[in-house]
């Protein structure tokens, strides 16, 4: 869990007014003031949950995509003769297996991010 802590701690910085959280997805890199230590812990736990879900979707998704695309290629026959077909099947399966869950996770993150934004720092 120390790797998750180090990833999440990068989003926080200390200022004279208190702790500031800067979400990496924001294009303007605005900071938001965290009013209490309880809010900071709540934001950190949310970010840890998102980082864990992010890495799980990507790592398990590529493994599942490789297995399914290999099965599809062997069903179609002679995958070694059709490299372009093999790559297209892998990309298609990967976009389905990883694309939809990742898109939903980003939607949840963006909605959750709005709940934590109190005022610009």
MMTF fields as JSON, N, C-alpha, C and O atoms, coordinates in Angstrom:
{
  "mmtfVersion": "1.0.0",
  "mmtfProducer": "UNKNOWN",
  "numBonds": 483,
  "numAtoms": 484,
  "numGroups": 121,
  "numChains": 1,
  "numModels": 1,
  "chainsPerModel": [1],
  "groupsPerChain": [121],
  "chainIdList": ["A"],
  "bondAtomList": [4, 2, 8, 6, 12, 10, 16, 14, 20, 18, 24, 22, 28, 26, 32, 30, 36, 34, 40, 38, 44, 42, 48, 46, 52, 50, 56, 54, 60, 58, 64, 62, 68, 66, 72, 70, 76, 74, 80, 78, 84, 82, 88, 86, 92, 90, 96, 94, 100, 98, 104, 102, 108, 106, 112, 110, 116, 114, 120, 118, 124, 122, 128, 126, 132, 130, 136, 134, 140, 138, 144, 142, 148, 146, 152, 150, 156, 154, 160, 158, 164, 162, 168, 166, 172, 170, 176, 174, 180, 178, 184, 182, 188, 186, 192, 190, 196, 194, 200, 198, 204, 202, 208, 206, 212, 210, 216, 214, 220, 218, 224, 222, 228, 226, 232, 230, 236, 234, 240, 238, 244, 242, 248, 246, 252, 250, 256, 254, 260, 258, 264, 262, 268, 266, 272, 270, 276, 274, 280, 278, 284, 282, 288, 286, 292, 290, 296, 294, 300, 298, 304, 302, 308, 306, 312, 310, 316, 314, 320, 318, 324, 322, 328, 326, 332, 330, 336, 334, 340, 338, 344, 342, 348, 346, 352, 350, 356, 354, 360, 358, 364, 362, 368, 366, 372, 370, 376, 374, 380, 378, 384, 382, 388, 386, 392, 390, 396, 394, 400, 398, 404, 402, 408, 406, 412, 410, 416, 414, 420, 418, 424, 422, 428, 426, 432, 430, 436, 434, 440, 438, 444, 442, 448, 446, 452, 450, 456, 454, 460, 458, 464, 462, 468, 466, 472, 470, 476, 474, 480, 478],
  "bondOrderList": [1, 1, 1, 1, 1, 1, 1, 1, 1, 1, 1, 1, 1, 1, 1, 1, 1, 1, 1, 1, 1, 1, 1, 1, 1, 1, 1, 1, 1, 1, 1, 1, 1, 1, 1, 1, 1, 1, 1, 1, 1, 1, 1, 1, 1, 1, 1, 1, 1, 1, 1, 1, 1, 1, 1, 1, 1, 1, 1, 1, 1, 1, 1, 1, 1, 1, 1, 1, 1, 1, 1, 1, 1, 1, 1, 1, 1, 1, 1, 1, 1, 1, 1, 1, 1, 1, 1, 1, 1, 1, 1, 1, 1, 1, 1, 1, 1, 1, 1, 1, 1, 1, 1, 1, 1, 1, 1, 1, 1, 1, 1, 1, 1, 1, 1, 1, 1, 1, 1, 1],
  "groupList": [{"groupName": "UNK", "atomNameList": ["N", "CA", "C", "O"], "elementList": ["N", "C", "C", "O"], "formalChargeList": [0, 0, 0, 0], "bondAtomList": [1, 0, 2, 1, 3, 2], "bondOrderList": [1, 1, 2], "singleLetterCode": "X", "chemCompType": "L-PEPTIDE LINKING"}],
  "groupTypeList": [0, 0, 0, 0, 0, 0, 0, 0, 0, 0, 0, 0, 0, 0, 0, 0, 0, 0, 0, 0, 0, 0, 0, 0, 0, 0, 0, 0, 0, 0, 0, 0, 0, 0, 0, 0, 0, 0, 0, 0, 0, 0, 0, 0, 0, 0, 0, 0, 0, 0, 0, 0, 0, 0, 0, 0, 0, 0, 0, 0, 0, 0, 0, 0, 0, 0, 0, 0, 0, 0, 0, 0, 0, 0, 0, 0, 0, 0, 0, 0, 0, 0, 0, 0, 0, 0, 0, 0, 0, 0, 0, 0, 0, 0, 0, 0, 0, 0, 0, 0, 0, 0, 0, 0, 0, 0, 0, 0, 0, 0, 0, 0, 0, 0, 0, 0, 0, 0, 0, 0, 0],
  "groupIdList": [1, 2, 3, 4, 5, 6, 7, 8, 9, 10, 11, 12, 13, 14, 15, 16, 17, 18, 19, 20, 21, 22, 23, 24, 25, 26, 27, 28, 29, 30, 31, 32, 33, 34, 35, 36, 37, 38, 39, 40, 41, 42, 43, 44, 45, 46, 47, 48, 49, 50, 51, 52, 53, 54, 55, 56, 57, 58, 59, 60, 61, 62, 63, 64, 65, 66, 67, 68, 69, 70, 71, 72, 73, 74, 75, 76, 77, 78, 79, 80, 81, 82, 83, 84, 85, 86, 87, 88, 89, 90, 91, 92, 93, 94, 95, 96, 97, 98, 99, 100, 101, 102, 103, 104, 105, 106, 107, 108, 109, 110, 111, 112, 113, 114, 115, 116, 117, 118, 119, 120, 121],
  "secStructList": [7, 2, 2, 2, 2, 2, 2, 2, 2, 6, 6, 3, 3, 3, 3, 6, 6, 3, 3, 3, 3, 3, 7, 6, 6, 7, 6, 6, 7, 7, 3, 3, 3, 3, 7, 1, 2, 2, 2, 2, 2, 2, 2, 2, 2, 2, 2, 2, 2, 2, 2, 2, 2, 2, 2, 2, 2, 2, 2, 2, 2, 2, 2, 2, 2, 2, 2, 2, 2, 2, 2, 2, 2, 2, 2, 2, 1, 7, 4, 4, 4, 7, 2, 2, 2, 2, 2, 2, 2, 2, 2, 2, 2, 2, 2, 2, 2, 2, 2, 2, 2, 2, 2, 2, 2, 2, 2, 2, 2, 2, 2, 2, 2, 2, 2, 2, 7, 7, 1, 5, 7],
  "xCoordList": [0.803, 0.0, 0.852, 0.331, 2.136, 2.976, 3.078, 3.248, 2.978, 3.009, 1.755, 1.836, 0.599, -0.619, -0.514, -0.951, 0.073, 0.251, 1.147, 0.868, 2.223, 3.124, 2.471, 2.725, 1.642, 0.945, -0.063, -0.178, -0.792, -1.824, -1.206, -1.737, -0.106, 0.515, 1.031, 1.197, 1.284, 1.756, 0.684, 1.009, -0.587, -1.668, -1.882, -2.602, -1.284, -1.45, -0.195, 0.921, -0.395, 0.74, 0.352, -0.825, 1.325, 1.074, 1.245, 2.173, 0.36, 0.406, 0.227, -0.018, 0.35, 0.133, -1.313, -1.573, -2.249, -3.666, -4.084, -5.16, -3.273, -3.605, -3.193, -2.363, -3.772, -3.463, -4.282, -5.466, -3.628, -4.254, -4.19, -3.153, -5.289, -5.307, -5.397, -6.195, -4.575, -4.568, -4.845, -4.043, -5.97, -6.311, -5.552, -5.516, -4.951, -4.09, -4.864, -4.287, -6.141, -6.92, -7.368, -7.866, -7.205, -7.65, -6.644, -5.45, -7.108, -6.193, -5.595, -4.484, -6.329, -5.828, -4.986, -4.41, -4.902, -4.127, -4.518, -3.663, -5.819, -6.313, -6.152, -6.237, -5.92, -5.86, -7.102, -7.683, -7.509, -8.683, -8.278, -7.557, -8.744, -8.403, -9.143, -10.355, -8.395, -8.977, -9.164, -8.195, -10.39, -10.698, -10.36, -10.096, -10.358, -10.097, -9.314, -9.311, -8.649, -7.939, -8.877, -8.474, -10.115, -11.077, -11.389, -11.507, -11.521, -11.753, -10.544, -10.69, -9.356, -8.141, -8.088, -7.729, -8.431, -8.451, -9.513, -9.299, -10.649, -11.71, -11.277, -11.536, -10.621, -10.139, -9.04, -9.01, -8.135, -7.063, -7.613, -7.127, -8.613, -9.177, -9.877, -9.817, -10.543, -11.186, -10.143, -10.328, -9.052, -8.005, -7.304, -6.948, -7.104, -6.503, -7.414, -6.949, -8.712, -9.665, -9.636, -9.669, -9.573, -9.549, -8.254, -8.288, -7.114, -5.833, -5.796, -5.278, -6.341, -6.381, -7.294, -6.944, -8.449, -9.365, -8.733, -8.874, -8.05, -7.372, -6.341, -6.339, -5.479, -4.435, -5.027, -4.523, -6.078, -6.712, -7.369, -7.236, -8.069, -8.729, -7.7, -7.891, -6.611, -5.618, -4.856, -4.684, -4.399, -3.581, -4.41, -4.004, -5.547, -6.38, -7.035, -7.286, -7.303, -7.904, -6.987, -7.439, -5.706, -4.781, -4.604, -4.486, -4.584, -4.458, -5.686, -5.559, -6.875, -8.101, -8.199, -8.661, -7.783, -7.834, -6.898, -7.244, -5.717, -4.786, -5.353, -5.24, -5.96, -6.528, -7.676, -7.717, -8.603, -9.763, -9.369, -9.899, -8.441, -8.048, -7.273, -7.377, -6.504, -5.813, -6.816, -6.669, -7.838, -8.879, -9.594, -9.834, -9.931, -10.618, -9.727, -10.2, -8.447, -7.53, -7.362, -7.258, -7.333, -7.199, -8.488, -8.445, -9.619, -10.884, -10.935, -11.399, -10.459, -10.461, -9.416, -9.547, -8.38, -7.392, -6.185, -6.296, -5.032, -3.741, -3.446, -3.313, -3.339, -3.066, -1.67, -1.441, -0.742, 0.62, 0.711, 1.654, -0.262, -0.253, -0.936, -0.805, -1.665, -2.459, -2.139, -2.926, -0.99, -0.552, -1.479, -1.816, -1.887, -2.762, -4.109, -4.65, -4.647, -5.91, -5.748, -6.624, -4.63, -4.371, -4.293, -4.858, -3.601, -3.46, -4.807, -5.144, -5.572, -6.881, -7.832, -8.593, -7.794, -8.646, -8.232, -9.089, -6.928, -6.457, -6.888, -7.362, -6.732, -7.118, -8.629, -9.08, -9.396, -10.847, -11.31, -12.155, -10.755, -11.136, -10.674, -11.404, -9.463, -8.947, -9.822, -10.088, -10.267, -11.102, -12.439, -13.0, -12.955, -14.21, -14.011, -14.769, -12.987, -12.776, -12.297, -12.687, -11.459, -10.892, -11.599, -11.74, -12.032, -12.595, -13.828, -13.887, -14.812, -16.048, -15.837, -16.28, -15.177, -14.974, -14.133, -14.384, -13.135, -12.286, -13.074, -12.889, -13.94, -14.772, -15.705, -15.873, -16.319, -17.179, -16.397, -16.894, -15.174, -14.349, -13.994, -13.982, -13.71, -13.415, -14.64, -14.517, -15.815, -17.046, -17.268, -17.634, -17.052, -17.203, -16.179, -16.494, -14.94, -13.899, -14.259, -14.091, -14.75, -15.079, -16.25, -16.257, -17.237, -18.356, -17.913, -18.364, -17.035, -16.518, -15.607, -15.575, -14.865, -13.968, -14.742, -14.286, -15.91, -16.731, -17.202, -17.378, -17.407, -17.836, -16.746, -17.048, -15.487, -14.379, -13.887, -13.087, -14.344, -13.876, -14.657, -15.834, -13.981, -14.661, -14.54, -15.551, -13.342, -13.102, -11.681, -10.818, -11.414, -10.073, -9.068, -9.345, -7.892, -6.842, -5.873, -4.944],
  "yCoordList": [-1.196, 0.0, 1.269, 2.362, 1.134, 2.331, 2.927, 4.139, 2.11, 2.673, 3.513, 4.564, 3.05, 3.859, 5.153, 6.21, 5.061, 6.27, 7.279, 8.478, 6.798, 7.726, 8.345, 9.509, 7.589, 8.133, 9.197, 10.237, 8.943, 9.874, 11.11, 12.211, 10.945, 12.083, 13.144, 14.302, 12.763, 13.726, 14.766, 15.894, 14.406, 15.336, 16.396, 17.365, 16.242, 17.21, 18.048, 17.568, 19.298, 20.171, 21.069, 21.37, 21.479, 22.357, 23.813, 24.167, 24.641, 26.09, 26.78, 26.128, 28.1, 28.861, 28.758, 28.769, 28.658, 28.599, 27.207, 27.058, 26.197, 24.825, 23.864, 24.195, 22.688, 21.679, 21.947, 22.277, 21.799, 22.017, 20.704, 20.041, 20.336, 19.164, 19.646, 20.528, 19.065, 19.408, 18.114, 17.181, 18.056, 16.872, 16.906, 17.933, 15.791, 15.753, 15.856, 16.254, 15.514, 15.563, 16.959, 17.164, 17.925, 19.284, 19.976, 19.994, 20.539, 21.169, 22.467, 22.842, 23.149, 24.424, 24.228, 25.191, 23.003, 22.672, 23.557, 24.055, 23.745, 24.504, 23.679, 22.451, 24.372, 23.706, 24.006, 25.085, 23.062, 23.234, 23.067, 22.134, 23.971, 23.967, 22.837, 22.675, 22.069, 21.003, 21.577, 21.985, 21.609, 22.351, 21.617, 22.266, 20.305, 19.589, 18.313, 17.818, 17.783, 16.511, 15.359, 14.435, 15.411, 14.366, 14.405, 13.362, 15.614, 15.74, 15.25, 14.622, 15.537, 15.075, 13.549, 12.965, 12.907, 11.443, 10.871, 9.837, 11.54, 11.093, 11.2, 10.299, 12.301, 12.482, 11.472, 10.899, 11.254, 10.284, 8.877, 8.141, 8.498, 7.152, 7.011, 5.954, 8.08, 8.051, 7.921, 7.143, 8.671, 8.606, 7.252, 6.742, 6.668, 5.328, 4.3, 3.428, 4.407, 3.496, 3.628, 2.626, 4.861, 5.066, 4.534, 3.889, 4.793, 4.299, 2.778, 2.193, 2.132, 0.674, 0.149, -0.812, 0.765, 0.351, 0.583, -0.246, 1.689, 2.033, 0.968, 0.458, 0.639, -0.35, -1.745, -2.521, -2.074, -3.387, -3.535, -4.574, -2.509, -2.572, -2.744, -3.555, -1.986, -2.063, -3.385, -4.002, -3.828, -5.043, -6.305, -7.163, -6.433, -7.612, -7.585, -8.633, -6.4, -6.277, -6.742, -7.393, -6.424, -6.866, -8.376, -9.02, -8.946, -10.405, -11.1, -12.056, -10.622, -11.217, -11.019, -11.918, -9.883, -9.622, -10.547, -11.033, -10.791, -11.698, -13.106, -13.763, -13.57, -14.923, -15.027, -15.959, -14.094, -14.161, -13.993, -14.69, -13.07, -12.883, -14.087, -14.426, -14.732, -15.955, -17.05, -17.756, -17.19, -18.181, -17.892, -18.808, -16.644, -16.27, -16.553, -17.069, -16.223, -16.452, -17.935, -18.313, -18.773, -20.209, -20.806, -21.767, -20.247, -20.707, -20.359, -21.159, -19.173, -18.748, -19.497, -19.61, -20.01, -20.833, -20.054, -18.921, -20.691, -20.196, -18.755, -17.901, -18.46, -17.086, -16.606, -15.403, -17.538, -17.121, -16.565, -15.842, -16.898, -16.399, -15.048, -14.398, -14.619, -13.398, -12.468, -12.341, -11.834, -10.966, -9.755, -9.377, -9.157, -7.98, -8.35, -7.591, -9.505, -9.952, -10.204, -9.857, -10.806, -11.091, -9.814, -9.741, -8.812, -7.533, -6.816, -6.245, -6.841, -6.178, -6.833, -6.142, -8.144, -8.838, -8.472, -8.229, -8.43, -8.05, -6.634, -6.39, -5.706, -4.317, -4.206, -3.468, -4.928, -4.889, -5.455, -4.865, -6.602, -7.219, -6.341, -6.173, -5.776, -4.908, -3.669, -3.238, -3.1, -1.895, -2.209, -1.362, -3.403, -3.778, -4.133, -3.69, -4.932, -5.427, -4.314, -4.266, -3.423, -2.363, -1.032, -0.246, -0.773, 0.533, 0.902, 1.985, 0.019, 0.325, 0.469, 1.466, -0.486, -0.289, 0.948, 1.637, 1.228, 2.388, 3.679, 4.634, 3.719, 4.898, 5.127, 6.264, 4.054, 4.183, 4.647, 5.458, 4.14, 4.56, 6.044, 6.743, 6.528, 7.951, 8.817, 9.906, 8.342, 9.083, 9.178, 10.239, 8.093, 8.095, 9.024, 9.749, 9.007, 9.876, 11.342, 12.146, 11.695, 13.091, 13.563, 14.707, 12.706, 13.078, 13.175, 14.056, 12.278, 12.33, 13.515, 14.084, 13.891, 15.039, 16.314, 17.17, 16.448, 17.636, 17.739, 18.843, 16.613, 16.629, 17.123, 17.614, 17.0, 17.382, 18.804, 19.322, 19.431, 20.771, 21.796, 22.052, 22.367, 23.325, 24.745, 25.412, 25.207, 26.527, 26.559, 25.85, 27.364, 27.416, 27.878, 28.757, 27.259, 27.565, 28.582, 28.929],
  "zCoordList": [0.0, 0.0, 0.0, -0.219, 0.24, 0.234, -1.165, -1.299, -2.207, -3.556, -3.824, -4.459, -3.342, -3.474, -2.677, -3.133, -1.474, -0.662, -1.366, -1.351, -1.983, -2.663, -3.896, -4.207, -4.595, -5.76, -5.333, -5.98, -4.249, -3.785, -3.131, -3.276, -2.421, -1.738, -2.706, -2.323, -3.943, -4.942, -5.242, -5.611, -5.091, -5.418, -4.345, -4.586, -3.177, -2.089, -1.94, -2.142, -1.586, -1.277, -0.108, 0.094, 0.635, 1.774, 1.386, 0.659, 1.865, 1.634, 2.974, 3.988, 2.976, 4.208, 4.682, 5.885, 3.75, 4.103, 4.568, 5.148, 4.333, 4.705, 3.603, 2.757, 3.617, 2.603, 1.344, 1.408, 0.214, -1.079, -1.854, -1.874, -2.485, -3.357, -4.791, -5.109, -5.661, -7.077, -7.835, -7.789, -8.526, -9.297, -10.61, -11.289, -10.964, -12.139, -13.448, -14.461, -13.463, -14.693, -15.071, -16.179, -14.18, -14.44, -15.345, -15.044, -16.438, -17.389, -16.858, -17.231, -15.991, -15.467, -14.216, -13.708, -13.707, -12.5, -11.33, -10.598, -11.164, -10.028, -8.766, -8.791, -7.667, -6.381, -5.575, -5.697, -4.757, -3.912, -2.461, -2.107, -1.631, -0.223, 0.49, 0.342, 1.26, 2.071, 3.465, 4.104, 3.935, 5.155, 6.443, 7.456, 6.441, 7.684, 7.397, 6.27, 8.421, 8.234, 7.863, 7.157, 8.331, 7.973, 6.476, 5.834, 5.927, 4.489, 3.701, 2.652, 4.208, 3.529, 3.507, 2.485, 4.591, 4.624, 3.691, 3.058, 3.608, 2.723, 1.259, 0.461, 0.916, -0.449, -0.762, -1.851, 0.195, -0.03, -0.232, -1.091, 0.544, 0.383, -0.965, -1.593, -1.408, -2.726, -3.828, -4.764, -3.73, -4.749, -4.75, -5.812, -3.575, -3.509, -4.167, -4.901, -3.902, -4.52, -6.036, -6.751, -6.527, -7.967, -8.573, -9.621, -7.933, -8.464, -8.499, -9.45, -7.469, -7.447, -8.554, -9.238, -8.733, -9.801, -11.174, -12.073, -11.33, -12.584, -12.947, -14.067, -12.014, -12.299, -12.485, -13.297, -11.753, -11.904, -13.269, -13.916, -13.703, -15.008, -16.115, -17.021, -16.047, -17.113, -17.105, -18.156, -15.938, -15.899, -16.136, -16.92, -15.483, -15.7, -17.081, -17.676, -17.579, -18.903, -20.008, -20.95, -19.915, -20.969, -20.922, -21.964, -19.72, -19.622, -20.195, -20.96, -19.829, -20.349, -21.856, -22.559, -22.361, -23.8, -24.565, -25.641, -24.013, -24.682, -24.768, -25.804, -23.688, -23.687, -24.672, -25.475, -24.626, -25.515, -26.982, -27.848, -27.268, -28.667, -29.186, -30.365, -28.33, -28.741, -29.069, -30.067, -28.229, -28.506, -29.821, -30.608, -30.062, -31.31, -32.507, -33.52, -32.407, -33.523, -33.824, -34.991, -32.81, -33.046, -33.609, -34.378, -33.232, -33.811, -35.304, -36.116, -35.656, -37.066, -37.885, -39.104, -37.226, -37.923, -38.415, -38.883, -38.296, -38.79, -38.399, -39.276, -37.094, -36.676, -37.072, -37.203, -37.263, -37.616, -39.03, -39.353, -39.877, -41.255, -41.407, -42.444, -40.376, -40.484, -39.305, -38.368, -39.37, -38.28, -38.123, -37.001, -39.225, -39.144, -38.521, -37.717, -38.886, -38.307, -36.808, -36.015, -36.431, -35.025, -34.207, -33.116, -34.719, -34.017, -33.943, -32.907, -35.021, -35.018, -34.024, -33.347, -33.933, -32.972, -31.552, -30.702, -31.286, -29.949, -29.597, -28.487, -30.517, -30.257, -30.045, -29.17, -30.831, -30.677, -29.348, -28.675, -28.971, -27.693, -26.537, -25.561, -26.635, -25.577, -25.413, -24.291, -26.526, -26.418, -25.767, -25.072, -25.978, -25.327, -23.855, -22.993, -23.58, -22.214, -21.29, -20.123, -21.799, -20.968, -21.194, -20.257, -22.378, -22.707, -21.906, -21.324, -21.87, -21.147, -19.639, -19.069, -18.965, -17.519, -17.203, -16.214, -18.044, -17.804, -17.997, -17.242, -18.991, -19.217, -18.034, -17.593, -17.509, -16.337, -15.118, -14.336, -14.946, -13.807, -13.909, -12.896, -15.102, -15.272, -14.995, -14.433, -15.383, -15.084, -13.576, -13.07, -12.868, -11.409, -10.779, -9.835, -11.3, -10.757, -10.947, -10.03, -12.125, -12.385, -11.535, -11.081, -11.312, -10.446, -8.995, -8.264, -8.576, -7.211, -6.989, -5.898, -8.018, -7.924, -7.653, -6.894, -8.268, -8.041, -6.598, -6.081, -5.949, -4.554, -3.613, -2.525, -4.014, -3.146, -3.393, -2.614, -4.445, -4.797, -3.977, -4.229, -3.006, -2.12, -2.634, -2.852, -2.825, -3.385, -3.922, -3.405, -4.945, -5.501, -4.455, -3.64, -4.503, -3.518, -3.983, -3.254]
}
